[in-house]
Amino acid sequence: MKILQVITSLQIGGAEKLVAEISPMLRDKGHDVDVLAFSGTSPNFIHLLEEKEIKVYTFGEHVNVYNPTFIPKLAKMMKGYDIIHTHNTSPQYFAALGSLVNERCHLITTEHNTYNRRRSIPLFKIIDRWMYSRYEQIICISDQAEANMRKFLPKTDGICTIYNGVNVQAFHNAEAIEGMHAEGKTVVVMVAAFRPQKDQRTLIKAFSQLPQDKYELWLVGDGELYEELHSYVYSIHPQKSETNGVISYGNMRFFGNRPDVPQILHSADIVVMSSHYEGLSLSSVEGMSVGKPFIASDVDGLREVVDGYGILFPHGDDNSLASIIQQLSDDKDYYKQVAAKCWERAQMFDIQKMVDAYNEVYEGLVKQKDNS
């Protein structure tokens, strides 16, 4: 069958990385798979897909992903595919509209977050319910996301949960970058886009309580809060330096978007995710895949993955987070115990399981239509 994965962009992010990884794997199952990214502003994942001979379409660089002129363009593209699989809000809306003139293709979407603030706004509640009604299958990436979706929609047929996956072995087998780890320090890393949901500020506040000569913080990512977070860290450490593209303020370092995330994770000692909410965080599974202790805020989407394996801290509580980091640094036996449990947990989220489940959904919809 012919499959089109549709997403806002292929910049750094969990959904973007997922699309870049699963598309070649679905192609290996015998399908023709293409990817449409509304905005082609970042080459990282585009190059990854093109190296694996996956065709990538875009509507331009640095474009507004809610540009209404994309609707007829997408509708025209949809005619050539059996499966249209959307990720993120604007593709969800525009594909739903495009489906009004495309009865042949099957429409599927993945809900990547547990919480959606649009559902509390009366107008968007009406629009979103209509939009979801156009989809034959809604895939939620966590049990809580599915529960919230079933609560929101009056008709709950065609909703399921498929956990996001990670190429666990690729992360586990990566090697640390020689000379990157500061000798005698405990290095903490967070890999996440710089947007309000991720709440890097709580981690920065926690880190400001720890001795500079014993701890180092690495923030990997980019996004809308780039300038704001740099200014905030500068207010704590009013000295700035830059080496090989890494910007440092005291013992806090900004790496920007990086293609070598597995190697960076191996080079650190502790991995943190301080988000306000998640769907099912790929970054958390990636962090646990390298066999390091993983600390996360006790919120939906992270709790499901981390509880009983890594360490949860109260949402937004920088004092608790600082104490946990210090305990892991000081107690080596505790560090090893948590790291071993995190690696055990990561192996339950291998990406091949997710791809098999997606393929089963696709084939089930096509078979159902053939039999009708």
N, C-alpha and C positions, 0 to 999 in steps of 0.2 A: 504494500500500500504506500501511498504518498503522504508524507507527514510534514506539516509546517509548524515549527515552534516559533511563537511570536512573543517578543519581549520589548520593553522600552529601550534598552541599550545593552551593550556588552561591556560596560564598565565594571569595576570591582564591586562585588556583592554576592550574597548567597544564591539568589535566584539566577543571576547571570552565570555564575560558575557552574551551577547545576545544569543549565541549558547547554553550556559549552562541553560538559563532560558526557551527558547522556545522549546527545545527538549522534556522535560516532558509534556509541554502543548500540543504539537502536538501528542504525544503518547496518551494523554487523549482524543483526537478526534478519536481514534481507529486505528492509524497507528503504525507500528513497526518502531521505530526510534533508530538509532545508531549514534555514533559520532566517527570520526577519527581525532585525533590531531597528526600531523607529529612528533612533539616533546612533550614528556610527562614530562616536567621539573618542573611543578608546580602542587601540589596536590589540590589547593584550589577549582577550578571548577570541577576537576575530582571527588573529593569526593562528591561534590554537586550532580553531575549526578548519581554516583553510589548509593548514598542514595535513589535516586528516580528510581532506577532499570533501568537506561539507560546504555547500554553497551558502554564502551569507549575503542577504539583501539588506539595504538600509534606505531610509527616506532622506538622508543627508547628514551632515555633521553639525553638532551644536544646535539642534533643532528643538522646538517646543513639542514635546511628545503628545500634547493635547491638540495639536493642529488639526482642525476639522477636515482639511483637504486630504488627510491620510485615509479618511473613511472610504471614499470611492477607490483609492489606490489599493487598499487592503481588500475590499470587496472583489475587485478584479482578480487579485492574486489568489483568493480563496477558491475560485472556480477550478483551479488545477490540482486540488488536493482532496484526499479522502478524509484526513484528520487535520483539524486546526486546533492547536494546543496553545492557549494563551497563559502568560505570566505577567502579573502587575496590572495596575488599574486601567490605564488608557488602552492597552491591547484588549482587555476584557470588554470595555465599553464598545470599542470600534469594531471588534469581531462580532459582537452581538448584533450591532446594526448591520454589518455586512452580511450576516446570516439571513437577513430578511429577503435577500435576492439570491441566496445560495442554499438551496434545499438539499443539494447532493452531499455536501461535506458534513462530517460529524464535528460538533463543537465541544471541546473539553477545556477546562481551566484548572489551574492549581492555585489554591489559596495559601499564600506563603506566610501569613501572619495569623496569630491567634486573635488579636484585637483589631477592630476596624472602626475608627471613630466616625466614619460616614454613617454607620448604622444608627447613630443617636441623633442625626439631623433629619427632620421630617422629609424634606424634599429628596435628599439623597437616599433615604430609606425606600421611597417609592421607586426611584430610578434603579437602585441596586437590585431590588426584588425583581423588577422587569428584566434587567440585564442577566441575572442568574437564571431566570426562567428560560432563556435561550440556549442554555448549556445542557447537553445530555448527561454530562458527568462533571461533578465538582470534586476535585481531589484535594483533601485537606492534609496538611503535613504533620498534624499532631492530633491526638484524641481530643484535646481541649478545643482546638480549632474546629473540629467536626461538631462537637457539642454546641459551640456558639453558633455555627452555621445552621444547624438544625433548629435552634431556638429562634433564629432570625427569619428563616424562610417558612412560609405557610405550607409549601409542598416540599417534602424532604426525600423524594425518590432521587436516585442517582448521586448520592453523596457518599463518599468513602474516605478512609484515611490510608495514605501510603507515606510512610516515613521517608523523609529525605535521606539520601545516602552520600557517602564519601568514599573515594578510592583509598580505603584504610591502609592497605599495604604500601601504596606509594608514599603516603605521609610517614608511615612507620619506618620505612626503609631509607628515607632521606637522611642526609648527614648534616651535622652542624657546620656552620661557616667558620673556617679556621681564623682565629684572631678576633672574632666579633665580640665574644663574651669578655666583659671587663673582669680581670682577675680579682678575686676576693670579694666580689659583689654578688648579691642575689638579683637576677634579672627577671622582671615581670613583663609580659607582653600581652597586648590586646590587639586583635586583628578585626577591624570592623569599619564600615563606612562612617564618615563623620556627619551623622545626622541625629536629630533629637532623640529618636528611639534608642540609640545605642548608649547614651549617657556616659561618655568617657569622663565627664566632669567628676562623677563620684569616685572613679578610680584615681583621678589626679588629686582630689582632696585627700583620699586615703594615703596616697604616696607622699604627700607633703608632710605627713606625720612621721615618716620613717627617716632614719639617718641617711643623709646624702652619701656618706662615705661607704655605706654597706649595701645600698639598693640602687637599682637602675630601672627606669621604666621605658619601654618601647611601645609606641603607638603606630600601628601600621594601617594605612587607609587614607582616604581623601573624601571630600564632599562639601556640602553646603556650610558646615560649621568650621571649616578649615581656619579661617581668619580669627573667628571667635575663640577657638580653643588655643591657638597660638598666642593670642593676646592674654588669655587667662593664665596660661603657663608662664608667660613673660612677667606677669604681675607677681608671680611667686618667686621666679628666678630671673631677675632683670639682667641677664647676660645671655648673649646669643652667639652661636658659632655654627658653621656648616662644613661638613666633610663628606665628599662623595655623595652629595644630594641628601644626606641626613642632617636635619636641623636639630640642634641641641640647646636646651635651656637648663643649665645645671646638670642634674642627673636624669632629666626627662628628654627623650629623643623622639622626633617625628620622622618616620621613614617614607611617608607617602605611599602610593600604590606600588606594590612589588610583585614580580612574577615568581619569586623564590620563597613564598610563604612557608612551605614545609621545612626548608632549611633554616629559616628564621625561628620557627617554633622549636626546632631541635636545639638552636643556639641559646634559647632562653631557659629559665628554670621553672617558672610558674606561668600558667596561662589563665587569663581572666576575661570574663564577659559580664559587664555591669549593666546590661540593657534594662529599660523600663518594661519591655515585653518582647517576645519573639514568637515566631510560628513554631518551627523546630530548627534551632540554630545549627547550621552547618559548621559554623566556626567552633561551636562547642565540641562537635564530634571530631573535627580536625585537630583541635587542641588535645583531646584525649587520645587521638590516634598516635601521637608522638611519644606517649608514655610519660607525660609530665602531669603533675597535679593540676586540676582544672577547678577554678573558683567561679561561681556564677551567682547573680542576683536571684532571689527566690521568687520568680515570677512565672506565669504561664509560658510554656514553650521551652524554657530552660529547666524548670523543675522536673518535667517529664524525663529529660535525658540525664540530668545530673544527680538527682536525689538517690542516695544510697551508694553512690560511686565517687563522684567528686565532692566538692564542698559548696553548700549554699549559704549566702549571707543575706540578712534582711534588706529588702529593696531600698536603695538609696542610703544605706547606713555606712558611711565611709569609715567610721570608727571600728565597726566590726570587721570590715574588709581589711583594714590595716592590721588588726590583731591576728587575723587568719594568715595573712602573708608573713607576718613575723613568726608565728608559730611554725609554719612550714619551713621557714629558713633556719629556725633554731633547733627543731626536732627532726633529725635525719631519719629516724625510724618511722615517724609519722609521715614524713615526706614520701618515703618508699612505699608505704602502705597505701596511701591515697593514689600515687602514680600507678601502682599495679591494678587497682580497682578501675581507674579511668581507662587503661588499656583494655581491660576486660569488657567494659561497657562499649567502647568504640567498635569492637568487632561485631556488635549486634546491628550496626548501621552501615554495612558494606553496600556500596552503590549498586552492585550487581543485583541485589535483592530488589531495590527500587526499580531498576530498569525492567526486570522480569515482571513486576507488578504493573508497570505502565503498559508494557506490551500486551499483557492479558486484558487490560481495559480496552485498548485499541482494537484488538482482534475480536473481543466480545461485542463491541458496538457494530463492527462491520458484519460479523456473522449474524447478529440479530436483524440487521437490515436485509441481508440476503435471504433470510428465512421468512421475512414478513411479506 
